[in-house]
């Protein structure tokens, strides 16, 4: 018997369904006007932003490791809060897979305090496990390249509350965990073999550059990825050198994006400040944020370059490499192994699929723990039932 799929919409009361139909109609009209204006502005940048065609082929015996990880939100019970996380890698020679490895762990604490902090901790533990997997590929496998998922130091945006005094993860402090990830990441970057693939890029670096050089009328008010998705042709690459200059690094992308956000905030508040003063303030804020989150100056980290590459009709993706890396070789590899559905290297899609944890797995994991405790008879049954009851009796968490 074939089960008919029921839409989420139809699960709502009729009155709410109708309200959301009206909202959808209203929002579609608002979006149409906004999209038309932004498209015209983006297309006007076609002569300002320059792209290069990808040339060259990668060797058929090119050995590449792809690393990824996954974690789930914590599951809450009356006496325990827990989650699980995984990491793994696949190694390819050309387009043939010949080795893979997986690792996992769990996180558990008393059901006390902010669950959002627990979620951040699990995410950082997962990032650390990914870095360990990547270093294993670097030291034990003779690979030419290592692809990791996400910006090299992208985890820094999550650490604000973890690095506060008194936060402990097992026997380590939150600061020690962050330092461990930072140092492992730096080792990977300096190897010159590691490439960070960024699927979700929300920076508005291009808009910040337009604001500083041409004024706010030229700004698109969109992130870099959507601007480049519209302007780039398949088989092309974009370097931020084209607008920031040859000596630019990934920090320039962050500076210009923060500059644009500051400008919008000041303008909304009716405050006046010169663009150059605002740009200096943006750089100062970024420097302070790095010192606070990573306990180092931005200049203490390796010099990293950012690029966007568009391999096919799918949207382009951003990647980071150590300054001076062989971009022609890297881009030709991407062009030779892309997945037409995502535009990403297909080996990265494969490892992503293999390490991804299914929704509800943490709940089943805790059920298994509870079942083993009952079977072994190590704890009073009544106490155990209360310990593993759902916090919210209306739904399992």
C-alpha positions in Angstrom: 0.0 0.0 0.0 1.4 3.4 -1.0 1.2 6.1 1.7 0.0 9.4 0.4 2.4 12.3 1.4 0.7 14.9 3.4 1.9 18.5 3.1 2.9 20.4 6.2 0.5 23.1 5.2 -2.5 20.9 5.3 -1.7 20.0 8.9 -2.7 23.5 10.0 -6.2 24.6 11.0 -8.1 26.0 7.9 -8.1 29.6 9.4 -4.2 29.5 9.6 -3.9 28.0 6.2 -5.9 30.8 4.6 -3.9 33.4 6.5 -0.6 32.0 5.2 -2.0 31.9 1.7 -2.7 35.6 2.0 0.8 36.2 3.4 2.4 34.3 0.5 0.5 36.4 -2.1 1.6 39.6 -0.4 5.2 38.5 0.0 5.4 37.3 -3.6 4.5 40.8 -4.9 7.0 42.5 -2.5 9.8 40.1 -3.6 9.1 40.6 -7.3 9.8 44.3 -7.0 12.9 43.9 -4.8 14.3 41.1 -7.1 13.9 43.3 -10.2 15.7 46.2 -8.7 18.5 44.1 -7.4 18.9 42.2 -10.7 19.3 45.5 -12.6 22.0 46.6 -10.2 23.8 43.3 -10.3 23.9 43.2 -14.1 25.3 46.6 -14.1 28.4 45.2 -12.3 29.3 42.9 -15.2 32.0 45.3 -16.4 33.3 46.0 -12.9 33.8 42.5 -11.7 36.3 40.4 -13.7 36.3 36.6 -14.1 38.9 34.2 -15.5 38.3 31.0 -17.5 39.5 27.8 -15.9 42.3 26.1 -17.9 44.3 22.9 -17.4 43.6 19.3 -16.4 44.3 17.5 -13.2 46.3 14.3 -13.3 44.3 11.0 -13.3 46.2 9.8 -10.3 45.6 13.0 -8.3 45.0 11.9 -4.7 42.4 13.9 -2.8 40.9 13.3 0.7 37.4 14.8 1.5 36.5 15.4 5.1 33.2 16.2 6.7 31.3 15.8 9.9 27.8 16.0 11.4 26.1 16.6 14.7 22.6 16.7 16.0 20.9 19.1 18.5 20.9 17.8 22.0 18.1 15.6 23.2 16.5 16.6 26.5 15.4 14.2 29.2 14.5 14.9 32.8 18.0 14.0 34.1 20.3 14.2 31.1 21.0 16.2 28.0 23.0 14.5 25.2 24.0 14.6 21.6 26.2 12.6 19.2 28.6 13.7 16.4 30.6 12.1 13.6 33.4 12.8 11.2 34.9 10.9 8.4 36.9 11.0 5.2 37.0 9.4 1.8 40.1 9.3 -0.3 39.9 9.4 -4.1 42.5 8.8 -6.8 41.2 10.7 -9.7 37.5 9.9 -9.6 38.0 6.4 -8.0 37.4 5.9 -4.3 39.8 3.6 -2.7 39.8 4.3 1.1 37.5 5.7 3.8 37.4 6.0 7.6 34.8 7.2 10.1 34.9 8.2 13.7 32.3 9.4 16.3 31.7 10.4 19.8 29.0 11.6 22.2 28.4 14.5 24.5 26.4 14.2 27.7 25.7 16.6 30.7 23.1 17.1 33.4 19.9 18.7 32.2 20.9 22.1 33.7 21.5 25.5 32.1 21.2 26.9 28.6 20.6 24.2 25.9 21.9 26.6 23.2 25.3 26.6 24.9 25.3 22.8 24.8 24.4 22.9 21.1 27.4 25.2 20.4 29.7 22.9 22.4 28.6 19.9 20.4 29.2 21.8 17.2 32.7 22.7 18.3 33.5 19.1 19.3 32.3 18.0 15.9 34.6 20.6 14.2 37.5 19.4 16.4 36.8 15.8 15.3 36.8 16.9 11.6 40.2 18.6 12.1 41.5 15.4 13.6 40.3 13.4 10.6 41.9 15.9 8.2 45.2 15.7 10.1 45.0 11.9 9.9 44.8 12.2 6.1 47.7 14.7 6.1 50.0 12.6 8.2 49.1 9.0 7.4 47.9 9.2 3.8 50.0 10.4 0.9 47.4 12.8 -0.5 47.8 15.8 -2.8 44.8 17.7 -1.5 42.5 17.7 1.5 39.0 19.2 1.2 37.2 20.3 4.4 33.7 21.5 4.7 33.4 25.1 5.9 35.7 28.1 6.3 39.0 27.4 8.0 38.3 29.7 11.0 34.6 29.9 10.6 34.0 28.3 14.0 35.2 31.5 15.7 31.7 33.0 15.3 30.3 30.4 17.6 32.7 30.6 20.6 31.6 33.8 22.4 29.9 32.0 25.4 32.1 28.9 25.3 35.3 30.8 26.0 33.9 32.4 29.1 35.5 31.6 32.4 34.0 28.6 34.2 32.7 26.8 31.0 34.0 23.2 31.1 33.7 20.4 28.5 34.7 17.3 30.4 38.1 18.0 31.9 38.9 20.8 29.5 37.9 24.5 29.6 36.0 26.0 26.7 39.1 28.1 25.9 41.2 24.9 25.6 38.7 23.4 23.2 38.8 26.5 21.0 42.6 26.7 21.1 42.8 23.0 20.1 40.6 23.7 17.0 42.5 26.8 16.1 45.9 25.1 16.3 44.8 22.1 14.3 43.3 24.3 11.7 46.5 26.4 11.4 48.5 23.2 11.0 46.2 22.1 8.1 46.4 25.5 6.4 50.2 25.7 6.6 50.5 22.3 5.0 49.4 24.0 1.7 47.4 20.9 0.9 44.1 21.8 2.6 41.3 23.6 0.9 38.2 24.9 2.8 34.9 24.6 0.8 32.3 27.2 1.8 28.8 26.3 0.7 27.0 29.1 2.6 28.6 32.5 2.3 26.7 35.4 3.8 29.3 38.1 3.6 28.6 41.3 1.7 32.2 42.0 0.8 31.5 43.2 -2.8 28.8 45.6 -1.5 31.2 47.0 1.1 33.8 47.6 -1.7 31.2 49.2 -3.9 30.1 51.4 -1.0 33.6 52.6 -0.2 34.6 53.2 -3.9 31.3 54.3 -5.6 28.9 55.2 -2.8 25.7 53.6 -1.5 23.7 54.2 -4.7 25.9 51.5 -6.4 25.2 48.9 -3.6 23.1 45.9 -4.4 22.3 45.0 -0.7 22.9 41.3 -1.3 25.6 38.8 -0.3 28.5 38.0 -2.6 27.3 34.5 -3.5 24.0 35.7 -5.1 25.8 38.5 -7.0 28.3 36.1 -8.4 25.7 33.4 -9.1 24.1 35.8 -11.6 27.2 37.2 -13.2 29.6 34.2 -13.5 29.5 31.8 -16.4 30.2 28.1 -16.0 33.9 27.3 -16.1 35.0 30.6 -14.6 36.7 31.7 -11.4 36.6 34.9 -9.4 39.4 36.2 -7.3 38.9 39.0 -4.7 42.3 40.2 -6.1 40.2 41.7 -8.9 38.7 44.3 -6.6 40.8 44.4 -3.4 44.2 44.1 -5.1 46.8 41.3 -5.3 48.0 41.6 -1.7 44.5 41.1 -0.3 43.6 38.2 2.0 40.4 36.7 3.4 40.5 39.3 6.1 39.7 42.0 3.5 36.5 40.2 2.7 35.6 40.3 6.4 36.6 43.9 6.7 34.5 45.1 3.8 31.5 43.1 4.9 31.7 44.4 8.4 32.1 47.9 7.0 28.8 47.5 5.0 26.9 46.3 8.1 28.3 49.2 10.1 27.2 51.7 7.5 23.7 50.3 7.3 23.4 50.3 11.1 24.7 53.9 11.4 22.4 55.1 8.6 19.4 53.5 10.2 20.2 55.2 13.5 20.7 58.6 11.8 24.3 58.8 12.8 26.8 60.6 10.6 30.4 59.4 10.1 32.8 59.5 7.1 33.2 56.3 5.1 36.9 56.2 5.8 36.4 56.5 9.6 33.8 53.8 9.4 36.1 51.5 7.4 38.8 52.0 10.1 36.3 51.2 12.8 35.3 48.0 10.9 38.9 46.8 10.8 39.3 47.6 14.5 36.2 45.6 15.4 37.4 42.6 13.4 40.8 42.7 15.1 39.1 42.9 18.5 36.8 40.0 17.6 39.7 37.8 16.6 41.6 38.6 19.8 38.5 37.7 21.9 37.4 34.5 20.1 40.7 33.0 18.9 43.1 34.6 21.5 45.3 35.9 18.7 45.7 38.8 16.3 44.4 38.2 12.7 48.0 38.8 11.5 49.2 35.8 13.6 47.2 33.4 11.4 48.3 32.2 8.0 47.6 34.4 5.0 44.5 32.9 3.3 43.0 33.8 -0.1 39.4 33.4 -1.1 37.9 32.6 -4.5 34.6 31.7 -6.0 34.4 29.1 -8.7 31.4 28.2 -11.0 31.8 24.8 -12.6 28.3 24.4 -14.2 24.8 25.8 -14.2 24.6 25.3 -10.4 25.6 28.3 -8.2 29.3 28.9 -7.6 31.0 28.0 -4.3 33.6 29.8 -2.3 36.9 28.2 -1.3 39.9 29.2 0.9 43.5 28.3 0.4 46.9 29.4 1.7 48.3 32.3 -0.2 50.6 31.1 -3.0 48.7 27.9 -3.6 48.5 26.5 -7.1 45.0 27.9 -8.1 45.2 26.6 -11.6 45.7 23.0 -10.5 43.0 23.4 -7.8 40.4 24.9 -10.1 41.0 22.4 -12.8 40.4 19.6 -10.3 37.1 21.2 -9.2 36.1 21.5 -12.9 36.9 17.8 -13.4 34.9 16.4 -10.5 31.9 18.6 -10.0 28.4 17.3 -9.3 26.0 18.9 -11.8 23.2 18.9 -9.2 25.1 20.9 -6.6 28.1 22.4 -8.5 30.4 21.1 -5.7 33.0 18.4 -6.0 31.1 15.1 -5.9 33.5 13.4 -3.4 32.5 16.1 -0.9 28.8 15.3 -1.6 29.5 11.6 -0.9 31.2 12.1 2.4 28.5 14.6 3.4 25.9 12.0 2.8 27.8 9.2 4.6 28.5 11.2 7.8 25.1 12.9 8.1 23.1 11.7 11.1 19.4 11.1 10.7 16.9 13.2 12.6 15.8 11.4 15.8 19.0 9.4 16.1 19.9 11.0 19.5 16.5 10.0 20.8 17.1 6.4 19.7 20.6 6.5 21.1 19.3 7.5 24.6 16.6 4.9 24.3 19.3 2.3 23.8 21.2 3.6 26.8 18.1 3.4 28.9 17.3 -0.2 27.7 20.8 -1.4 28.6 20.6 0.2 32.0 17.2 -1.6 32.6 18.6 -4.9 31.3 21.7 -4.8 33.4 19.7 -3.8 36.5 22.4 -1.5 37.7 20.0 1.3 38.7 16.6 1.3 40.4 13.9 1.0 37.7 11.6 3.7 39.1 14.5 6.2 39.4 15.6 5.3 35.9 12.2 5.9 34.3 12.1 9.4 35.9 15.6 10.1 34.8 14.9 9.4 31.1 11.4 10.9 30.9 10.9 13.6 28.3 11.2 17.2 29.7 8.1 18.2 27.7 5.3 15.6 28.1 3.6 16.9 25.0 6.5 16.0 22.6 9.8 14.2 22.6 12.9 16.3 22.4 
